[in-house]
Amino acid sequence: MSKLGRPRGLIDYESWNNIERGRRAEPPVSRLVRPKTIGLTAACVVLTATIVFSFMARTNATLSVQHDRDPLAVRLSDGSVRNAYTVKLLNKSSVAHSYTLSVSGVDAQMAIIGNESLAAIEVPPDGSEAVRVTLTAATPRKADVVFTARDESGTTVLSAKDRFVER
């Protein structure tokens, strides 16, 4: 402020108590540990712990299943019922993975469109792969269907649940 010809202390980074102490010619009191600094330190520690936990609990892959909507189910000429699903595998790691897909929860024959031999599904690094899967049940009933994708190395097992309808 002296450059502008104003008295010193008009703009200051000081508490009101220390300004009053300065007017009384008393020395200022500086405390490093105050409730505000303790609270801000605790907030930073909690935030850091949350971020570290999020990174450590992160999965390297995900599996999602979406039932095809129109039609939900198709009754075939032999009386069996076919449901179709879109299965998406997402690989979040930096190496390619191969997954073997299986189904449980309903007595049905699984077919992967474009992969009749049910070979492993190759998912590129940091990529995803979507496949269309049909389930054909000779004795249809409403039931939960659990899709399971197992990594060929055996380290990762993913699962997702959907519904088999008989309509």
C-alpha positions in Angstrom: 0.0 0.0 0.0 3.0 2.3 0.5 3.4 2.5 -3.3 0.0 4.0 -3.6 0.5 6.4 -0.8 -1.9 4.7 1.6 -1.3 3.7 5.2 0.1 0.3 5.9 -2.4 -2.4 7.0 -5.5 -1.5 4.9 -5.2 -4.9 3.1 -3.7 -7.6 5.2 -3.9 -11.4 5.6 -4.5 -11.2 9.4 -7.2 -12.2 11.8 -9.4 -9.5 13.3 -8.0 -10.4 16.8 -4.4 -9.8 15.7 -5.4 -6.5 14.1 -6.9 -5.4 17.4 -3.8 -6.6 19.2 -1.6 -4.5 16.8 -3.6 -1.4 17.7 -3.0 -2.0 21.4 0.8 -2.5 20.6 0.7 -6.2 21.6 2.5 -8.9 19.6 0.4 -10.9 17.2 -0.5 -14.5 18.1 0.0 -17.1 15.4 -1.3 -20.6 15.9 -0.6 -23.2 13.3 -2.9 -25.9 14.8 -6.4 -24.5 14.8 -9.8 -26.2 14.4 -9.9 -25.1 10.7 -6.5 -26.6 9.9 -7.4 -29.8 11.7 -10.7 -30.0 9.8 -9.0 -29.4 6.4 -6.3 -31.9 7.1 -8.9 -34.5 8.1 -10.9 -33.8 4.9 -7.7 -34.2 2.8 -6.9 -37.5 4.5 -10.4 -38.9 4.0 -10.4 -37.8 0.3 -7.0 -39.4 -0.3 -8.1 -42.7 1.4 -11.3 -42.7 -0.8 -9.3 -42.3 -4.0 -6.8 -45.0 -3.0 -9.6 -47.4 -2.1 -11.4 -46.7 -5.4 -8.3 -47.5 -7.4 -7.6 -50.7 -5.4 -11.2 -51.9 -5.7 -11.4 -51.3 -9.4 -12.2 -54.2 -11.6 -10.3 -55.1 -14.7 -13.4 -56.2 -16.7 -17.2 -56.0 -16.6 -20.0 -58.1 -18.1 -23.4 -56.8 -19.0 -26.4 -58.6 -20.4 -29.3 -56.9 -22.1 -32.4 -58.9 -23.1 -33.5 -58.2 -26.7 -36.8 -56.4 -26.5 -38.8 -57.1 -29.7 -39.8 -59.9 -29.5 -39.0 -61.0 -25.9 -39.4 -64.6 -26.7 -40.0 -66.7 -29.9 -42.0 -70.0 -29.8 -40.4 -72.3 -32.3 -42.3 -74.9 -34.4 -41.2 -77.8 -32.1 -42.7 -76.0 -29.1 -39.4 -74.8 -27.6 -38.9 -71.1 -26.7 -35.9 -68.9 -27.7 -34.8 -65.8 -26.0 -32.1 -63.5 -27.4 -29.6 -61.4 -25.4 -26.8 -59.0 -26.2 -23.8 -59.7 -24.0 -21.1 -57.1 -23.7 -17.6 -57.8 -22.3 -15.5 -54.7 -21.3 -11.8 -55.2 -20.8 -10.2 -52.3 -18.8 -6.7 -53.8 -18.6 -3.8 -53.1 -21.0 -3.6 -56.7 -22.3 -6.1 -58.7 -24.4 -8.2 -61.4 -22.7 -10.2 -64.4 -23.9 -13.4 -65.2 -22.1 -15.5 -68.4 -22.2 -19.2 -67.8 -21.9 -21.6 -70.1 -20.0 -25.2 -70.0 -18.8 -26.8 -71.4 -15.6 -30.2 -71.2 -14.0 -32.3 -72.5 -16.9 -32.1 -75.7 -18.9 -31.5 -74.2 -22.3 -29.1 -74.6 -25.2 -26.9 -71.6 -25.7 -25.8 -70.4 -29.1 -23.5 -67.4 -29.9 -24.5 -65.8 -33.2 -21.4 -65.9 -35.5 -19.6 -68.3 -33.1 -21.4 -71.6 -33.4 -18.5 -73.5 -31.9 -18.7 -71.5 -28.7 -15.1 -70.6 -28.9 -13.5 -68.1 -26.5 -14.5 -64.5 -27.0 -11.4 -62.3 -27.6 -11.6 -58.8 -26.1 -8.8 -56.3 -27.1 -7.0 -54.2 -24.5 -9.0 -51.2 -23.3 -11.8 -52.4 -25.5 -15.1 -54.2 -25.6 -16.8 -56.9 -27.5 -20.5 -57.4 -27.9 -22.0 -60.7 -29.0 -25.6 -61.9 -29.5 -26.5 -65.0 -27.6 -29.7 -67.1 -28.0 -31.0 -69.5 -25.4 -33.4 -72.2 -26.6 -35.4 -74.1 -23.9 -37.3 -77.3 -24.8 -39.4 -77.0 -21.6 -39.7 -73.3 -21.1 -40.3 -71.7 -17.7 -39.7 -68.2 -16.3 -36.4 -68.2 -14.5 -33.4 -66.1 -13.7 -30.5 -66.7 -16.1 -26.9 -66.2 -14.9 -24.4 -65.5 -17.6 -20.8 -66.3 -16.6 -17.6 -65.3 -18.4 -14.4 -67.0 -17.3 -11.0 -65.7 -18.4 -8.9 -68.3 -20.1 -6.1 -67.7 -17.6 -8.6 -68.4 -14.8 -8.0 -65.2 -12.9 -11.3 -63.4 -13.7 -14.8 -64.7 -13.4 -17.6 -62.2 -14.3 -21.3 -62.8 -14.0 -24.5 -61.0 -14.8 -28.1 -61.9 -14.2 -31.2 -61.6 -16.5 -34.6 -63.2 -16.9 -35.7 -66.0 -19.3 -39.3 -65.5 -20.3 -41.7 -68.1 -21.9 -44.2 -65.8 -23.5 
